[in-house]
Amino acid sequence: MSMLSKTLASTLLALLASTGAMAAGDPGASITRPVGYKPLVGDAALGEKLFNDPKLSTNGMSCASCHANHGAFQASFAKPYPHTVAMAKDQLGRKTVYLDEMVQGCMVMPMAAKPLPWDSKELAALTAYTASLQKTFKPAR
């Protein structure tokens, strides 16, 4: 392995470790609800502001980068959570996710950020706002 390849591999492993994505050999561990977790009630108005805020990411993306006007939501978004989400299944090995776990998945994957603290008003707010979007979502036929 070349020095560049070793450096790249080392950097990638450090990045995965820093996001918790390698916890116990489970790439989905960083987005899994902690044992005993009780979701907070969130402020959807704050969630809407955060949904459009690229400062949550490390790469200039916001939630709205993918999901403006219900964009990039799959038909499964209309189903009650927990349910299967292709991105979480394909990229994190998670058979089903709760909505707050999917918010965390978006933080880690497309937005290249650390998951939000589970007891944070930000996670609760984003989850509340995304739940409000779910109520108006109509899957394409």
CNS distance restraints for C-alpha pairs under 8 A (distance, minus, plus):
assign (resid   1 and name CA) (resid   5 and name CA) 6.09 0.50 0.50
assign (resid   1 and name CA) (resid   6 and name CA) 6.43 0.50 0.50
assign (resid   2 and name CA) (resid   6 and name CA) 6.21 0.50 0.50
assign (resid   3 and name CA) (resid   7 and name CA) 6.11 0.50 0.50
assign (resid   4 and name CA) (resid   8 and name CA) 6.05 0.50 0.50
assign (resid   5 and name CA) (resid   9 and name CA) 5.99 0.50 0.50
assign (resid   6 and name CA) (resid  10 and name CA) 5.99 0.50 0.50
assign (resid   7 and name CA) (resid  11 and name CA) 6.07 0.50 0.50
assign (resid   8 and name CA) (resid  12 and name CA) 6.13 0.50 0.50
assign (resid   9 and name CA) (resid  13 and name CA) 6.15 0.50 0.50
assign (resid  10 and name CA) (resid  14 and name CA) 6.16 0.50 0.50
assign (resid  11 and name CA) (resid  15 and name CA) 6.16 0.50 0.50
assign (resid  12 and name CA) (resid  16 and name CA) 6.19 0.50 0.50
assign (resid  13 and name CA) (resid  17 and name CA) 6.06 0.50 0.50
assign (resid  14 and name CA) (resid  18 and name CA) 6.04 0.50 0.50
assign (resid  15 and name CA) (resid  19 and name CA) 6.45 0.50 0.50
assign (resid  16 and name CA) (resid  20 and name CA) 6.33 0.50 0.50
assign (resid  16 and name CA) (resid  21 and name CA) 5.21 0.50 0.50
assign (resid  16 and name CA) (resid  22 and name CA) 6.06 0.50 0.50
assign (resid  17 and name CA) (resid  21 and name CA) 6.00 0.50 0.50
assign (resid  17 and name CA) (resid  22 and name CA) 5.62 0.50 0.50
assign (resid  17 and name CA) (resid  23 and name CA) 7.37 0.50 0.50
assign (resid  18 and name CA) (resid 114 and name CA) 7.88 0.50 0.50
assign (resid  19 and name CA) (resid  30 and name CA) 6.73 0.50 0.50
assign (resid  19 and name CA) (resid 108 and name CA) 7.22 0.50 0.50
assign (resid  19 and name CA) (resid 113 and name CA) 7.56 0.50 0.50
assign (resid  19 and name CA) (resid 114 and name CA) 5.29 0.50 0.50
assign (resid  19 and name CA) (resid 115 and name CA) 7.20 0.50 0.50
assign (resid  20 and name CA) (resid  27 and name CA) 7.96 0.50 0.50
assign (resid  20 and name CA) (resid  29 and name CA) 6.82 0.50 0.50
assign (resid  20 and name CA) (resid  30 and name CA) 4.90 0.50 0.50
assign (resid  21 and name CA) (resid  26 and name CA) 6.86 0.50 0.50
assign (resid  21 and name CA) (resid  27 and name CA) 4.58 0.50 0.50
assign (resid  21 and name CA) (resid  28 and name CA) 6.20 0.50 0.50
assign (resid  21 and name CA) (resid  29 and name CA) 6.03 0.50 0.50
assign (resid  21 and name CA) (resid  30 and name CA) 5.22 0.50 0.50
assign (resid  22 and name CA) (resid  26 and name CA) 5.63 0.50 0.50
assign (resid  22 and name CA) (resid  27 and name CA) 5.15 0.50 0.50
assign (resid  22 and name CA) (resid  28 and name CA) 7.97 0.50 0.50
assign (resid  22 and name CA) (resid  29 and name CA) 7.21 0.50 0.50
assign (resid  22 and name CA) (resid  30 and name CA) 7.93 0.50 0.50
assign (resid  23 and name CA) (resid  27 and name CA) 6.91 0.50 0.50
assign (resid  23 and name CA) (resid  29 and name CA) 5.82 0.50 0.50
assign (resid  23 and name CA) (resid  30 and name CA) 7.16 0.50 0.50
assign (resid  24 and name CA) (resid  29 and name CA) 7.62 0.50 0.50
assign (resid  26 and name CA) (resid  92 and name CA) 7.78 0.50 0.50
assign (resid  26 and name CA) (resid  93 and name CA) 7.85 0.50 0.50
assign (resid  27 and name CA) (resid  91 and name CA) 7.97 0.50 0.50
assign (resid  27 and name CA) (resid  92 and name CA) 5.16 0.50 0.50
assign (resid  27 and name CA) (resid  93 and name CA) 6.92 0.50 0.50
assign (resid  28 and name CA) (resid  32 and name CA) 6.46 0.50 0.50
assign (resid  28 and name CA) (resid  88 and name CA) 7.75 0.50 0.50
assign (resid  28 and name CA) (resid  92 and name CA) 4.50 0.50 0.50
assign (resid  28 and name CA) (resid  93 and name CA) 6.21 0.50 0.50
assign (resid  28 and name CA) (resid  94 and name CA) 6.25 0.50 0.50
assign (resid  30 and name CA) (resid 104 and name CA) 7.97 0.50 0.50
assign (resid  30 and name CA) (resid 115 and name CA) 6.94 0.50 0.50
assign (resid  31 and name CA) (resid 101 and name CA) 5.28 0.50 0.50
assign (resid  31 and name CA) (resid 102 and name CA) 7.44 0.50 0.50
assign (resid  31 and name CA) (resid 104 and name CA) 5.33 0.50 0.50
assign (resid  31 and name CA) (resid 105 and name CA) 5.75 0.50 0.50
assign (resid  31 and name CA) (resid 115 and name CA) 6.89 0.50 0.50
assign (resid  32 and name CA) (resid 101 and name CA) 6.07 0.50 0.50
assign (resid  33 and name CA) (resid  37 and name CA) 6.31 0.50 0.50
assign (resid  33 and name CA) (resid 101 and name CA) 6.65 0.50 0.50
assign (resid  33 and name CA) (resid 118 and name CA) 7.64 0.50 0.50
assign (resid  34 and name CA) (resid 118 and name CA) 7.92 0.50 0.50
assign (resid  37 and name CA) (resid 118 and name CA) 7.89 0.50 0.50
assign (resid  39 and name CA) (resid 118 and name CA) 7.88 0.50 0.50
assign (resid  39 and name CA) (resid 119 and name CA) 7.64 0.50 0.50
assign (resid  39 and name CA) (resid 124 and name CA) 7.08 0.50 0.50
assign (resid  40 and name CA) (resid 119 and name CA) 7.07 0.50 0.50
assign (resid  40 and name CA) (resid 121 and name CA) 7.52 0.50 0.50
assign (resid  40 and name CA) (resid 124 and name CA) 5.59 0.50 0.50
assign (resid  41 and name CA) (resid 124 and name CA) 6.00 0.50 0.50
assign (resid  41 and name CA) (resid 125 and name CA) 7.66 0.50 0.50
assign (resid  41 and name CA) (resid 128 and name CA) 7.40 0.50 0.50
assign (resid  42 and name CA) (resid  47 and name CA) 7.68 0.50 0.50
assign (resid  42 and name CA) (resid 121 and name CA) 6.47 0.50 0.50
assign (resid  42 and name CA) (resid 122 and name CA) 7.88 0.50 0.50
assign (resid  42 and name CA) (resid 123 and name CA) 7.74 0.50 0.50
assign (resid  42 and name CA) (resid 124 and name CA) 4.19 0.50 0.50
assign (resid  42 and name CA) (resid 125 and name CA) 4.12 0.50 0.50
assign (resid  42 and name CA) (resid 126 and name CA) 7.42 0.50 0.50
assign (resid  42 and name CA) (resid 127 and name CA) 6.99 0.50 0.50
assign (resid  42 and name CA) (resid 128 and name CA) 5.23 0.50 0.50
assign (resid  42 and name CA) (resid 129 and name CA) 8.00 0.50 0.50
assign (resid  43 and name CA) (resid  47 and name CA) 6.22 0.50 0.50
assign (resid  43 and name CA) (resid 121 and name CA) 7.85 0.50 0.50
assign (resid  43 and name CA) (resid 124 and name CA) 7.10 0.50 0.50
assign (resid  43 and name CA) (resid 125 and name CA) 4.69 0.50 0.50
assign (resid  43 and name CA) (resid 128 and name CA) 6.38 0.50 0.50
assign (resid  43 and name CA) (resid 129 and name CA) 7.47 0.50 0.50
assign (resid  44 and name CA) (resid  48 and name CA) 6.11 0.50 0.50
assign (resid  44 and name CA) (resid 125 and name CA) 5.30 0.50 0.50
assign (resid  44 and name CA) (resid 126 and name CA) 6.92 0.50 0.50
assign (resid  44 and name CA) (resid 127 and name CA) 7.88 0.50 0.50
assign (resid  44 and name CA) (resid 128 and name CA) 4.97 0.50 0.50
assign (resid  44 and name CA) (resid 129 and name CA) 4.28 0.50 0.50
assign (resid  44 and name CA) (resid 132 and name CA) 7.54 0.50 0.50
assign (resid  45 and name CA) (resid  49 and name CA) 6.67 0.50 0.50
assign (resid  45 and name CA) (resid 125 and name CA) 7.55 0.50 0.50
assign (resid  45 and name CA) (resid 129 and name CA) 7.07 0.50 0.50
assign (resid  46 and name CA) (resid  50 and name CA) 6.27 0.50 0.50
assign (resid  46 and name CA) (resid 122 and name CA) 7.75 0.50 0.50
assign (resid  46 and name CA) (resid 125 and name CA) 5.82 0.50 0.50
assign (resid  46 and name CA) (resid 126 and name CA) 7.58 0.50 0.50
assign (resid  47 and name CA) (resid  51 and name CA) 5.88 0.50 0.50
assign (resid  47 and name CA) (resid 122 and name CA) 6.97 0.50 0.50
assign (resid  47 and name CA) (resid 124 and name CA) 7.82 0.50 0.50
assign (resid  47 and name CA) (resid 125 and name CA) 4.17 0.50 0.50
assign (resid  47 and name CA) (resid 126 and name CA) 4.17 0.50 0.50
assign (resid  47 and name CA) (resid 127 and name CA) 7.24 0.50 0.50
assign (resid  47 and name CA) (resid 128 and name CA) 6.66 0.50 0.50
assign (resid  47 and name CA) (resid 129 and name CA) 5.02 0.50 0.50
assign (resid  47 and name CA) (resid 130 and name CA) 7.77 0.50 0.50
assign (resid  48 and name CA) (resid  52 and name CA) 6.60 0.50 0.50
assign (resid  48 and name CA) (resid 125 and name CA) 7.88 0.50 0.50
assign (resid  48 and name CA) (resid 126 and name CA) 7.04 0.50 0.50
assign (resid  48 and name CA) (resid 129 and name CA) 5.82 0.50 0.50
assign (resid  49 and name CA) (resid  53 and name CA) 6.35 0.50 0.50
assign (resid  50 and name CA) (resid  56 and name CA) 7.59 0.50 0.50
assign (resid  50 and name CA) (resid  62 and name CA) 7.98 0.50 0.50
assign (resid  50 and name CA) (resid 122 and name CA) 7.50 0.50 0.50
assign (resid  50 and name CA) (resid 125 and name CA) 7.98 0.50 0.50
assign (resid  50 and name CA) (resid 126 and name CA) 6.72 0.50 0.50
assign (resid  51 and name CA) (resid  62 and name CA) 6.19 0.50 0.50
assign (resid  51 and name CA) (resid  63 and name CA) 4.93 0.50 0.50
assign (resid  51 and name CA) (resid  64 and name CA) 5.88 0.50 0.50
assign (resid  51 and name CA) (resid 126 and name CA) 6.53 0.50 0.50
assign (resid  51 and name CA) (resid 129 and name CA) 7.97 0.50 0.50
assign (resid  52 and name CA) (resid  62 and name CA) 5.45 0.50 0.50
assign (resid  52 and name CA) (resid  63 and name CA) 6.16 0.50 0.50
assign (resid  52 and name CA) (resid  64 and name CA) 5.35 0.50 0.50
assign (resid  52 and name CA) (resid  65 and name CA) 7.86 0.50 0.50
assign (resid  53 and name CA) (resid  61 and name CA) 7.94 0.50 0.50
assign (resid  53 and name CA) (resid  62 and name CA) 5.36 0.50 0.50
assign (resid  53 and name CA) (resid  63 and name CA) 7.61 0.50 0.50
assign (resid  54 and name CA) (resid  59 and name CA) 7.93 0.50 0.50
assign (resid  54 and name CA) (resid  60 and name CA) 5.02 0.50 0.50
assign (resid  54 and name CA) (resid  61 and name CA) 4.89 0.50 0.50
assign (resid  54 and name CA) (resid  62 and name CA) 4.23 0.50 0.50
assign (resid  54 and name CA) (resid  63 and name CA) 7.79 0.50 0.50
assign (resid  55 and name CA) (resid  60 and name CA) 6.77 0.50 0.50
assign (resid  55 and name CA) (resid  61 and name CA) 7.88 0.50 0.50
assign (resid  55 and name CA) (resid  62 and name CA) 7.49 0.50 0.50
assign (resid  56 and name CA) (resid  61 and name CA) 7.96 0.50 0.50
assign (resid  56 and name CA) (resid  62 and name CA) 6.92 0.50 0.50
assign (resid  56 and name CA) (resid 107 and name CA) 7.84 0.50 0.50
assign (resid  56 and name CA) (resid 111 and name CA) 7.69 0.50 0.50
assign (resid  56 and name CA) (resid 113 and name CA) 7.19 0.50 0.50
assign (resid  57 and name CA) (resid  61 and name CA) 5.89 0.50 0.50
assign (resid  57 and name CA) (resid  62 and name CA) 6.67 0.50 0.50
assign (resid  57 and name CA) (resid 107 and name CA) 6.97 0.50 0.50
assign (resid  57 and name CA) (resid 111 and name CA) 4.79 0.50 0.50
assign (resid  57 and name CA) (resid 112 and name CA) 6.02 0.50 0.50
assign (resid  57 and name CA) (resid 113 and name CA) 5.15 0.50 0.50
assign (resid  58 and name CA) (resid 111 and name CA) 6.45 0.50 0.50
assign (resid  58 and name CA) (resid 112 and name CA) 5.65 0.50 0.50
assign (resid  58 and name CA) (resid 113 and name CA) 5.58 0.50 0.50
assign (resid  59 and name CA) (resid 111 and name CA) 6.27 0.50 0.50
assign (resid  59 and name CA) (resid 112 and name CA) 6.52 0.50 0.50
assign (resid  60 and name CA) (resid 111 and name CA) 7.67 0.50 0.50
assign (resid  61 and name CA) (resid  65 and name CA) 5.77 0.50 0.50
assign (resid  61 and name CA) (resid 110 and name CA) 7.70 0.50 0.50
assign (resid  61 and name CA) (resid 111 and name CA) 5.72 0.50 0.50
assign (resid  62 and name CA) (resid  66 and name CA) 7.69 0.50 0.50
assign (resid  62 and name CA) (resid 111 and name CA) 6.94 0.50 0.50
assign (resid  63 and name CA) (resid  67 and name CA) 6.08 0.50 0.50
assign (resid  63 and name CA) (resid  68 and name CA) 7.83 0.50 0.50
assign (resid  63 and name CA) (resid 106 and name CA) 7.66 0.50 0.50
assign (resid  63 and name CA) (resid 111 and name CA) 7.87 0.50 0.50
assign (resid  64 and name CA) (resid  68 and name CA) 4.55 0.50 0.50
assign (resid  66 and name CA) (resid  71 and name CA) 6.01 0.50 0.50
assign (resid  66 and name CA) (resid  72 and name CA) 5.77 0.50 0.50
assign (resid  67 and name CA) (resid  71 and name CA) 4.24 0.50 0.50
assign (resid  67 and name CA) (resid  72 and name CA) 5.49 0.50 0.50
assign (resid  67 and name CA) (resid  73 and name CA) 6.71 0.50 0.50
assign (resid  70 and name CA) (resid 133 and name CA) 7.46 0.50 0.50
assign (resid  70 and name CA) (resid 137 and name CA) 6.71 0.50 0.50
assign (resid  73 and name CA) (resid  77 and name CA) 6.04 0.50 0.50
assign (resid  74 and name CA) (resid 139 and name CA) 7.23 0.50 0.50
assign (resid  75 and name CA) (resid  79 and name CA) 7.94 0.50 0.50
assign (resid  75 and name CA) (resid 138 and name CA) 7.90 0.50 0.50
assign (resid  75 and name CA) (resid 139 and name CA) 4.84 0.50 0.50
assign (resid  75 and name CA) (resid 140 and name CA) 7.08 0.50 0.50
assign (resid  76 and name CA) (resid  83 and name CA) 7.55 0.50 0.50
assign (resid  76 and name CA) (resid  84 and name CA) 7.30 0.50 0.50
assign (resid  76 and name CA) (resid  85 and name CA) 6.78 0.50 0.50
assign (resid  77 and name CA) (resid  85 and name CA) 7.89 0.50 0.50
assign (resid  77 and name CA) (resid 134 and name CA) 6.58 0.50 0.50
assign (resid  77 and name CA) (resid 137 and name CA) 7.65 0.50 0.50
assign (resid  78 and name CA) (resid 134 and name CA) 6.09 0.50 0.50
assign (resid  78 and name CA) (resid 135 and name CA) 7.62 0.50 0.50
assign (resid  78 and name CA) (resid 137 and name CA) 6.32 0.50 0.50
assign (resid  78 and name CA) (resid 138 and name CA) 6.95 0.50 0.50
assign (resid  78 and name CA) (resid 139 and name CA) 6.90 0.50 0.50
assign (resid  79 and name CA) (resid  83 and name CA) 7.06 0.50 0.50
assign (resid  81 and name CA) (resid  97 and name CA) 6.98 0.50 0.50
assign (resid  81 and name CA) (resid  98 and name CA) 5.19 0.50 0.50
assign (resid  81 and name CA) (resid  99 and name CA) 6.09 0.50 0.50
assign (resid  82 and name CA) (resid  96 and name CA) 5.87 0.50 0.50
assign (resid  82 and name CA) (resid  97 and name CA) 4.97 0.50 0.50
assign (resid  82 and name CA) (resid  98 and name CA) 4.29 0.50 0.50
assign (resid  82 and name CA) (resid  99 and name CA) 6.86 0.50 0.50
assign (resid  83 and name CA) (resid  95 and name CA) 7.86 0.50 0.50
assign (resid  83 and name CA) (resid  96 and name CA) 4.72 0.50 0.50
assign (resid  83 and name CA) (resid  97 and name CA) 5.68 0.50 0.50
assign (resid  83 and name CA) (resid  98 and name CA) 6.93 0.50 0.50
assign (resid  84 and name CA) (resid  88 and name CA) 7.71 0.50 0.50
assign (resid  84 and name CA) (resid  89 and name CA) 7.02 0.50 0.50
assign (resid  84 and name CA) (resid  94 and name CA) 7.87 0.50 0.50
assign (resid  84 and name CA) (resid  95 and name CA) 5.71 0.50 0.50
assign (resid  84 and name CA) (resid  96 and name CA) 4.26 0.50 0.50
assign (resid  84 and name CA) (resid  97 and name CA) 6.36 0.50 0.50
assign (resid  85 and name CA) (resid  89 and name CA) 6.13 0.50 0.50
assign (resid  85 and name CA) (resid  95 and name CA) 7.71 0.50 0.50
assign (resid  85 and name CA) (resid  96 and name CA) 6.63 0.50 0.50
assign (resid  85 and name CA) (resid  97 and name CA) 7.05 0.50 0.50
assign (resid  86 and name CA) (resid  90 and name CA) 5.80 0.50 0.50
assign (resid  87 and name CA) (resid  91 and name CA) 5.72 0.50 0.50
assign (resid  87 and name CA) (resid  92 and name CA) 7.55 0.50 0.50
assign (resid  88 and name CA) (resid  92 and name CA) 5.06 0.50 0.50
assign (resid  88 and name CA) (resid  93 and name CA) 6.38 0.50 0.50
assign (resid  88 and name CA) (resid  94 and name CA) 5.47 0.50 0.50
assign (resid  88 and name CA) (resid  95 and name CA) 7.52 0.50 0.50
assign (resid  88 and name CA) (resid  96 and name CA) 7.78 0.50 0.50
assign (resid  88 and name CA) (resid  97 and name CA) 7.50 0.50 0.50
assign (resid  88 and name CA) (resid 102 and name CA) 7.26 0.50 0.50
assign (resid  88 and name CA) (resid 105 and name CA) 6.89 0.50 0.50
assign (resid  89 and name CA) (resid  93 and name CA) 4.54 0.50 0.50
assign (resid  89 and name CA) (resid  94 and name CA) 4.52 0.50 0.50
assign (resid  89 and name CA) (resid  95 and name CA) 5.39 0.50 0.50
assign (resid  89 and name CA) (resid  96 and name CA) 7.35 0.50 0.50
assign (resid  90 and name CA) (resid  94 and name CA) 7.73 0.50 0.50
assign (resid  97 and name CA) (resid 101 and name CA) 5.83 0.50 0.50
assign (resid  97 and name CA) (resid 102 and name CA) 6.27 0.50 0.50
assign (resid  98 and name CA) (resid 102 and name CA) 6.36 0.50 0.50
assign (resid  99 and name CA) (resid 103 and name CA) 6.32 0.50 0.50
assign (resid  99 and name CA) (resid 127 and name CA) 6.52 0.50 0.50
assign (resid  99 and name CA) (resid 131 and name CA) 7.70 0.50 0.50
assign (resid 100 and name CA) (resid 104 and name CA) 6.31 0.50 0.50
assign (resid 100 and name CA) (resid 123 and name CA) 7.07 0.50 0.50
assign (resid 100 and name CA) (resid 124 and name CA) 7.65 0.50 0.50
assign (resid 100 and name CA) (resid 127 and name CA) 5.48 0.50 0.50
assign (resid 101 and name CA) (resid 105 and name CA) 6.12 0.50 0.50
assign (resid 102 and name CA) (resid 106 and name CA) 6.23 0.50 0.50
assign (resid 103 and name CA) (resid 107 and name CA) 6.35 0.50 0.50
assign (resid 103 and name CA) (resid 123 and name CA) 7.59 0.50 0.50
assign (resid 103 and name CA) (resid 126 and name CA) 7.27 0.50 0.50
assign (resid 103 and name CA) (resid 127 and name CA) 6.74 0.50 0.50
assign (resid 104 and name CA) (resid 108 and name CA) 6.32 0.50 0.50
assign (resid 104 and name CA) (resid 115 and name CA) 5.22 0.50 0.50
assign (resid 104 and name CA) (resid 116 and name CA) 6.67 0.50 0.50
assign (resid 104 and name CA) (resid 123 and name CA) 7.97 0.50 0.50
assign (resid 105 and name CA) (resid 109 and name CA) 5.90 0.50 0.50
assign (resid 105 and name CA) (resid 115 and name CA) 7.56 0.50 0.50
assign (resid 106 and name CA) (resid 110 and name CA) 5.60 0.50 0.50
assign (resid 106 and name CA) (resid 111 and name CA) 6.20 0.50 0.50
assign (resid 107 and name CA) (resid 111 and name CA) 4.99 0.50 0.50
assign (resid 107 and name CA) (resid 112 and name CA) 6.24 0.50 0.50
assign (resid 107 and name CA) (resid 113 and name CA) 5.36 0.50 0.50
assign (resid 107 and name CA) (resid 114 and name CA) 6.47 0.50 0.50
assign (resid 107 and name CA) (resid 115 and name CA) 5.74 0.50 0.50
assign (resid 107 and name CA) (resid 116 and name CA) 7.64 0.50 0.50
assign (resid 108 and name CA) (resid 112 and name CA) 4.98 0.50 0.50
assign (resid 108 and name CA) (resid 113 and name CA) 5.04 0.50 0.50
assign (resid 108 and name CA) (resid 114 and name CA) 5.68 0.50 0.50
assign (resid 108 and name CA) (resid 115 and name CA) 5.98 0.50 0.50
assign (resid 109 and name CA) (resid 113 and name CA) 7.58 0.50 0.50
assign (resid 116 and name CA) (resid 120 and name CA) 6.94 0.50 0.50
assign (resid 116 and name CA) (resid 122 and name CA) 7.33 0.50 0.50
assign (resid 116 and name CA) (resid 123 and name CA) 6.07 0.50 0.50
assign (resid 117 and name CA) (resid 123 and name CA) 7.15 0.50 0.50
assign (resid 118 and name CA) (resid 123 and name CA) 6.69 0.50 0.50
assign (resid 119 and name CA) (resid 123 and name CA) 7.53 0.50 0.50
assign (resid 119 and name CA) (resid 124 and name CA) 7.85 0.50 0.50
assign (resid 120 and name CA) (resid 124 and name CA) 6.50 0.50 0.50
assign (resid 121 and name CA) (resid 125 and name CA) 5.86 0.50 0.50
assign (resid 122 and name CA) (resid 126 and name CA) 6.09 0.50 0.50
assign (resid 123 and name CA) (resid 127 and name CA) 6.04 0.50 0.50
assign (resid 124 and name CA) (resid 128 and name CA) 6.11 0.50 0.50
assign (resid 125 and name CA) (resid 129 and name CA) 6.14 0.50 0.50
assign (resid 126 and name CA) (resid 130 and name CA) 6.00 0.50 0.50
assign (resid 127 and name CA) (resid 131 and name CA) 6.04 0.50 0.50
assign (resid 128 and name CA) (resid 132 and name CA) 6.36 0.50 0.50
assign (resid 129 and name CA) (resid 133 and name CA) 6.44 0.50 0.50
assign (resid 130 and name CA) (resid 134 and name CA) 6.23 0.50 0.50
assign (resid 131 and name CA) (resid 135 and name CA) 6.57 0.50 0.50
assign (resid 132 and name CA) (resid 136 and name CA) 7.08 0.50 0.50
assign (resid 133 and name CA) (resid 137 and name CA) 6.24 0.50 0.50
